Amino acid sequence: MEMAIWECAFFTVNRQPSTVKRQQKNMLLLIDTSQETGTTALCKGGEILFSEENKITKEHASWLHLAIGRILSEAKITVKDLEAVAVVSGPGSYTGLRVGMAAAKGFCYALKIPLITQNTLRVMAESMISFAIEKQALICPMIDARRDEVFTALYQVAPVNGQRSTVNENTSTANPAFASRHRRDGGQSRQPPTANQLPAVNGQRSTVNELIEVKMPQAMILDKTAFETELAVNPIIFFGTGAEKWKKITNSPHAPFQPQPDLIQAFAKLAQQDFDSGTWADPVYAEPVYLKEFFSY
């Protein structure tokens, strides 16, 4: 479905064609102010219906609530029609994370609706799954964290329904003690699950590709040995605002660099999955994921 795009000096508004029926309810509100480009959107069933972008990083705070008002107006709904709010919780811009989290928590607390949080690196990796399957490669998103440092993680796409794994299983550096489905809470490396270990939905195995966390999200100072072990046995796709730093350091033939894909659709998919499964955060205690003490644009 094509969407009309309206641009001005400060933000871009994506509007649906007039032939699309409006006044849809039970939508999720998405908020991402973690990086240079801020985005807010309404989605239903994991599909984006209305969205707006802001490319003026320092204006996220003044832009966000006005933008939410505009997309709600476009959809002809009010905040009372929202089923949940999802926010990208970090890592990223220190100020941007606080802006997005405060807005999301405010809506959820006032409206008594679920709060969903997503790690920035996990959303970035989700956007690269198709390319990683095609190239049989691991996924390494990178966010610039100033100087020689980046926020990064390493992910593998788990095979589904006979697909080949995107990791060299004969020479995997994963530790069997940490074999598990993707977790958010730590561990340095993990082996992929088998088909029987993938989560079941309504008694059936998932046909959706899962991401396995090989290296947990972290703030990393880059040097020539940063991904030496992994690159020796697997190609790794590097992308994001911090990837240019790594490009100047590595000379590995197994390190393809890709442009950053649009993240909003990947964010919508993950938010919908968490909403449906009841994977919600507590709006009272949820906090941004900084990974280091101070970082702001």
C-alpha positions as CSV (number, residue, x, y, z in Angstrom):
1,M,0.0,0.0,0.0
2,E,1.5,3.4,-1.0
3,M,1.4,6.3,1.4
4,A,1.5,10.0,0.6
5,I,4.5,11.8,2.1
6,W,4.3,15.4,3.1
7,E,7.5,17.2,4.0
8,C,8.4,20.4,5.7
9,A,11.7,21.8,7.1
10,F,11.3,20.1,10.4
11,F,9.4,16.8,10.0
12,T,8.0,14.3,7.5
13,V,4.4,13.1,7.8
14,N,3.4,9.8,6.2
15,R,-0.4,9.8,5.4
16,Q,-2.5,7.1,4.1
17,P,-4.4,7.6,0.8
18,S,-7.9,9.0,1.1
19,T,-9.3,5.7,-0.1
20,V,-8.2,4.0,3.1
21,K,-10.9,3.8,5.8
22,R,-10.0,6.0,8.8
23,Q,-11.3,6.0,12.4
24,Q,-9.5,2.7,13.2
25,K,-9.3,2.0,16.9
26,N,-7.3,-0.4,19.1
27,M,-4.0,0.8,17.8
28,L,-0.5,0.8,19.3
29,L,1.4,4.1,19.7
30,L,5.1,3.8,18.8
31,I,7.7,6.3,20.1
32,D,11.4,6.3,19.0
33,T,13.5,9.3,20.0
34,S,16.7,7.2,20.7
35,Q,18.7,8.4,17.7
36,E,19.1,11.4,15.4
37,T,15.8,10.9,13.6
38,G,12.8,10.7,15.9
39,T,9.7,8.8,14.9
40,T,6.2,8.3,16.2
41,A,3.6,6.1,14.6
42,L,0.3,4.3,15.0
43,C,0.2,0.6,14.1
44,K,-2.3,-2.2,14.1
45,G,-1.4,-5.9,13.6
46,G,2.2,-5.0,13.2
47,E,1.5,-2.7,10.3
48,I,2.2,1.1,10.2
49,L,-0.9,3.1,9.5
50,F,0.2,6.7,10.3
51,S,3.6,8.0,11.2
52,E,5.7,11.2,11.5
53,E,9.5,11.8,11.6
54,N,11.6,14.5,13.0
55,K,15.2,15.0,11.7
56,I,16.1,17.8,14.1
57,T,17.7,15.9,16.9
58,K,17.6,18.7,19.5
59,E,13.9,19.3,18.8
60,H,12.6,15.9,19.8
61,A,11.2,17.1,23.1
62,S,9.2,20.0,21.6
63,W,8.2,18.0,18.5
64,L,7.0,14.7,20.1
65,H,3.7,15.5,21.7
66,L,2.6,17.8,18.8
67,A,3.4,15.0,16.4
68,I,1.4,12.4,18.4
69,G,-1.5,14.8,18.3
70,R,-1.2,15.1,14.5
71,I,-1.2,11.4,13.8
72,L,-4.1,10.8,16.2
73,S,-6.0,13.5,14.4
74,E,-5.1,11.9,11.0
75,A,-6.4,8.5,12.3
76,K,-9.5,10.3,13.8
77,I,-9.0,8.7,17.2
78,T,-8.0,9.9,20.7
79,V,-5.5,8.7,23.2
80,K,-8.4,6.8,24.9
81,D,-8.5,4.5,21.8
82,L,-4.9,3.3,22.2
83,E,-4.4,-0.2,23.4
84,A,-0.7,0.3,24.4
85,V,2.3,2.5,24.0
86,A,5.7,1.1,22.8
87,V,9.0,3.0,23.2
88,V,12.5,2.3,22.1
89,S,14.3,2.3,25.4
90,G,17.9,2.6,24.3
91,P,20.8,2.6,24.0
92,G,21.2,5.9,22.2
93,S,21.0,9.6,22.9
94,Y,20.8,10.2,26.6
95,T,18.4,13.1,26.2
96,G,16.4,11.5,23.5
97,L,15.8,8.3,25.6
98,R,14.6,10.3,28.5
99,V,12.2,12.3,26.2
100,G,10.6,9.1,24.7
101,M,10.5,7.1,27.9
102,A,8.9,10.0,29.9
103,A,6.2,10.5,27.2
104,A,5.4,6.7,27.0
105,K,5.2,6.2,30.7
106,G,3.0,9.3,31.1
107,F,0.5,8.0,28.6
108,C,0.5,4.4,30.0
109,Y,0.2,5.5,33.6
110,A,-2.6,8.0,32.9
111,L,-4.6,5.7,30.6
112,K,-3.8,2.5,32.5
113,I,-2.7,0.7,29.3
114,P,0.4,-1.5,28.8
115,L,3.9,-0.2,28.2
116,I,6.2,-2.0,25.8
117,T,9.9,-1.3,25.7
118,Q,12.3,-2.4,22.9
119,N,16.1,-2.3,22.8
120,T,17.4,-0.1,20.0
121,L,20.0,-2.6,18.9
122,R,17.3,-5.4,18.8
123,V,15.1,-3.2,16.6
124,M,18.0,-2.4,14.3
125,A,18.8,-6.1,14.0
126,E,15.2,-7.0,13.2
127,S,15.3,-4.7,10.2
128,M,18.3,-6.6,8.8
129,I,16.9,-10.2,9.1
130,S,16.1,-10.7,5.4
131,F,19.5,-9.6,4.2
132,A,21.2,-11.7,6.9
133,I,19.4,-14.8,5.7
134,E,20.3,-14.0,2.1
135,K,24.0,-13.6,3.0
136,Q,24.1,-16.3,5.6
137,A,25.6,-13.7,8.0
138,L,25.4,-12.5,11.6
139,I,24.0,-9.1,12.3
140,C,25.9,-6.4,14.1
141,P,24.1,-3.0,14.6
142,M,26.3,-0.1,15.8
143,I,25.3,3.2,17.3
144,D,27.9,6.0,17.6
145,A,28.8,6.6,21.3
146,R,31.5,9.2,20.6
147,R,35.2,8.9,20.3
148,D,36.3,5.3,19.6
149,E,33.2,3.8,21.3
150,V,30.0,2.3,19.9
151,F,26.9,0.7,21.4
152,T,26.7,-2.7,19.7
153,A,25.5,-6.3,20.0
154,L,25.7,-9.3,17.8
155,Y,22.8,-11.4,16.6
156,Q,22.1,-14.6,14.7
157,V,19.0,-15.5,12.8
158,A,17.6,-18.8,14.1
159,P,16.7,-21.2,11.3
160,V,13.0,-21.9,10.8
161,N,11.3,-24.7,8.7
162,G,14.4,-26.1,7.1
163,Q,16.3,-22.8,6.6
164,R,20.0,-22.9,7.0
165,S,21.5,-21.3,10.1
166,T,23.2,-17.9,9.6
167,V,26.1,-19.1,11.7
168,N,28.8,-21.6,10.9
169,E,27.7,-24.3,13.3
170,N,30.8,-26.4,12.8
171,T,33.1,-23.7,14.1
172,S,30.7,-21.7,16.3
173,T,32.2,-19.8,19.2
174,A,29.0,-20.0,21.1
175,N,29.1,-21.5,24.6
176,P,26.7,-24.4,25.0
177,A,26.1,-23.4,28.6
178,F,24.3,-20.3,27.4
179,A,22.1,-22.0,24.7
180,S,18.8,-20.3,24.8
181,R,16.3,-18.3,22.9
182,H,17.1,-14.5,22.6
183,R,17.3,-13.0,26.1
184,R,17.7,-9.4,27.2
185,D,19.5,-10.0,30.4
186,G,23.1,-11.0,29.6
187,G,25.6,-13.7,28.7
188,Q,28.5,-13.3,26.2
189,S,27.6,-15.8,23.6
190,R,24.8,-18.3,22.8
191,Q,24.1,-21.2,20.5
192,P,21.0,-21.2,18.3
193,P,17.9,-23.2,19.3
194,T,16.8,-26.1,17.3
195,A,13.5,-26.1,15.5
196,N,11.9,-27.9,18.5
197,Q,13.2,-25.2,20.9
198,L,11.5,-22.3,19.1
199,P,8.5,-21.0,20.9
200,A,5.1,-22.5,20.3
201,V,2.1,-20.4,19.6
202,N,-1.3,-22.0,20.0
203,G,0.4,-25.4,20.0
204,Q,2.2,-24.7,16.8
205,R,5.9,-23.9,16.2
206,S,6.6,-20.3,15.2
207,T,7.3,-19.7,11.5
208,V,8.8,-16.3,12.3
209,N,12.5,-16.0,12.4
210,E,13.9,-15.5,15.9
211,L,17.0,-13.5,16.7
212,I,19.6,-15.1,19.0
213,E,21.8,-12.8,21.0
214,V,25.4,-13.8,20.4
215,K,27.0,-10.8,22.1
216,M,24.9,-8.9,24.6
217,P,24.2,-5.1,24.1
218,Q,27.2,-3.2,25.4
219,A,29.3,-0.1,25.0
220,M,32.5,-1.2,23.2
221,I,35.8,0.6,22.5
222,L,36.7,-0.5,19.0
223,D,40.1,-1.9,18.1
224,K,41.4,-4.4,15.5
225,T,40.5,-7.4,17.8
226,A,36.9,-6.4,18.5
227,F,35.2,-9.0,16.3
228,E,38.3,-11.0,15.4
229,T,37.1,-14.4,16.6
230,E,33.6,-14.2,15.1
231,L,34.8,-12.8,11.7
232,A,37.3,-15.8,11.5
233,V,34.3,-18.2,11.0
234,N,31.3,-16.1,10.0
235,P,30.5,-13.1,7.8
236,I,29.0,-10.2,9.9
237,I,26.8,-7.4,8.5
238,F,27.7,-4.1,10.1
239,F,25.5,-1.1,9.9
240,G,24.2,2.0,11.9
241,T,25.7,5.3,12.9
242,G,28.7,3.8,14.5
243,A,29.6,1.4,11.7
244,E,31.8,4.0,9.9
245,K,34.3,3.9,12.8
246,W,34.6,0.1,12.5
247,K,35.0,0.4,8.7
248,K,38.1,2.4,9.2
249,I,39.6,-0.2,11.5
250,T,38.8,-3.6,10.0
251,N,40.2,-5.1,6.8
252,S,38.2,-8.4,7.1
253,P,36.8,-9.7,3.8
254,H,33.9,-11.1,5.9
255,A,32.7,-7.7,7.1
256,P,30.1,-6.3,4.6
257,F,28.7,-2.8,5.5
258,Q,25.1,-1.9,4.8
259,P,23.1,1.3,5.0
260,Q,20.7,1.6,7.9
261,P,17.2,0.4,6.9
262,D,14.1,2.2,8.0
263,L,13.4,1.0,11.6
264,I,9.7,1.8,12.1
265,Q,8.3,-1.3,10.5
266,A,10.7,-3.6,12.5
267,F,9.7,-1.7,15.6
268,A,6.0,-2.2,14.9
269,K,6.5,-5.9,14.4
270,L,8.3,-6.4,17.7
271,A,5.9,-4.2,19.6
272,Q,2.9,-6.1,18.3
273,Q,4.6,-9.4,19.2
274,D,5.2,-8.2,22.8
275,F,1.7,-6.9,23.1
276,D,0.1,-10.1,22.0
277,S,2.4,-12.2,24.3
278,G,1.8,-9.9,27.3
279,T,5.5,-9.0,27.5
280,W,4.9,-5.6,29.1
281,A,7.0,-3.3,31.2
282,D,5.9,-1.6,34.5
283,P,5.3,2.1,33.7
284,V,6.4,3.0,37.2
285,Y,9.8,1.3,37.2
286,A,10.7,1.2,33.5
287,E,13.9,3.2,32.7
288,P,16.0,3.9,29.6
289,V,18.9,1.6,28.8
290,Y,21.9,3.9,28.7
291,L,24.8,1.3,28.8
292,K,27.1,4.2,29.9
293,E,26.6,7.1,32.2
294,F,26.3,10.0,29.8
295,F,25.8,10.2,26.0
296,S,23.7,12.8,24.2
297,Y,23.6,14.4,20.8
